[in-house]
Amino acid sequence: MTKKILITQARPAGEHNPYDLLEHHHDVRVDFQPFVRLEGLSAKEFRTQRINPLDYTAVILNSKISADHYFRICQELHVAVPETMHYYCISEAVGNYLQKYIEFRKRRIFFGEHNCFDDILPAMNRRPQEKYMMVVGENYSDDQLNMFAEHKVIATPAVMFRQVAYSWPKDKPFDYDVIAFFTASGVHAFLDNFPDFEQGDKAFICFGTNAAQALTDAGYTVSRVAPAPGCPSLLAAIESYLSDN
């Protein structure tokens, strides 16, 4: 019988946590603990890449986090971001988020309508003289940069943040019946903490196929994967599992 559930991300902000109802309806306890967190590089660390943000006329952003670190690094370097800077964003949500830092102008901000960069390639191709810098995390994948290069868009990767694994305290019991993951990196960090973890009757539930694949590759069984028909969210996937068990 399920008694304790671990969500491997930070507790949702706000007073109305949707997991509170889960606890009440199923008489379970839900804890939150990310196994990885993002840590920004310092200005000193960034300088070792010998990248000057002012050498570029455009910045490519694949998340709100990337935007946060871009403007943070510029501030720490005492770089005034010019009003002529162009922003190429993976989604409208990221584009709109830039209003936190700049005045929103459509002629400066381009974004994909389907959460992918392919949508903004036409805008990039109309500006062949543009010089691109793409904000990335440490140990980034070349896939996106290679896609740009195939379309004659050359972007310089600028590492501005890294993932840091969380070390589970040795004196803290790990007695969860259900463990929910969001990312493959979270799975890998979990396995680094518990390299000999025996699944037994414990259930793994994932949001996204990458996390599920990482568990499967490690030899574990995944009970639910969201989004899926009937389970559009992680919360719904957990609800489904609890109802069946």
Secondary structure, DSSP 8 states (H G I E B T S, - for coil): ---EEEESS---SSS--HHHHHHHHHT-EEEE--SEEEEE--HHHHHTT---GGG-SEEEESSHHHHHHHHHHHHHTT----TT-EEEESSHHHHHHGGGTS---TTTEEE-TTSSGGGGHHHHHT-TT--EEEEEETT--SHHHHHHHHTT--EEEEEEEEEEE----TTS----SEEEES-HHHHHHHHHH-TT---TT-EEEEESHHHHHHHHHTT--EEEEESBTTB-SHHHHHHHHHHH-
